[in-house]
Each structure stands twice: as structure tokens, then as C-alpha cells.
Amino acid sequence: MGEATDKLAAAGNKLAGNVKEAVGKATDNPDLAAEGKAQQLKGTGQDVKGSVKGALGDKI
């Protein structure tokens, strides 16, 4: 259950970050673009966390 939750949160953060970065670039707002990039990185970290949980299963 933890793996799926982490992967779902990761997908949401990656999507929201991608939108923020695109809007930031389109509106010439570097702060928003950077915030979007950071949110995408957060999503990537959550994805890795979910993968580790999936690989270890009940061992953790």
C-alpha cells in the first residue's frame, strides 16, 4: 500500500511541476519555473521511494 501511495503522489507532483514550469517559462516568470522544476524533483524522489518499498516488500 505504501508503494502505490508514493507512486501516486509522485505522479501528481511531476505533473503539477511540469505545468508550473511550462507556465513559468511562458509568462517569463523564472521563480515559477524553478518552483515547478523543484516539484518535479520531489516527485522523482517519491517515485524512487515507492520503488524501493516495492522491491523490499514486507522486509521494511
Secondary structure, DSSP 8 states (H G I E B T S, - for coil): -HHHHHHHHHHHHHHHHHHHHHHHHHTT-HHHHHHHHHHHHHHHHHHHHHHHHHHHGGG-
